[in-house]
Amino acid sequence: MKLNHLSLRRICCRQQYLSRNLWVTADIGAWLMSMVVVVTENVPPRLRGRLAIWLLEIRAGVYVGDTSKRIREMIWQQITQLGGVGNVVMAWATKYGVRF
């Protein structure tokens, strides 16, 4: 098969289009998961165990991990149900969050 100028141009444009779509897809996929930090004080052991299922406890009462929005909301629901009289702070990264 002999390639002329137009067919070569079509092939190059198609590869660029495909690579651009893959880049956009990878960028969107990166934001489906966000870093979550949960800091707890005086919470029941049951809540600490529940948080340890989904997040990594890097220090006593401090949990971090990458979760989707659905899992993050489920974790917050568990915190409100099992939190008792303790204190809990939850923070997560967003695409349009404040950048320092």
Buried (B, 14 or more C-beta within 10 A) or exposed (E): EEEEEEEEEEEEEEEEEEEEEEEEEEEEEEEEBBEBBBBBEEBBEEBBEBBEEBBEBEEEBBBBBBBEEEBBEEBBEBBEEBBEEBEBEBEBEEEEEEEE
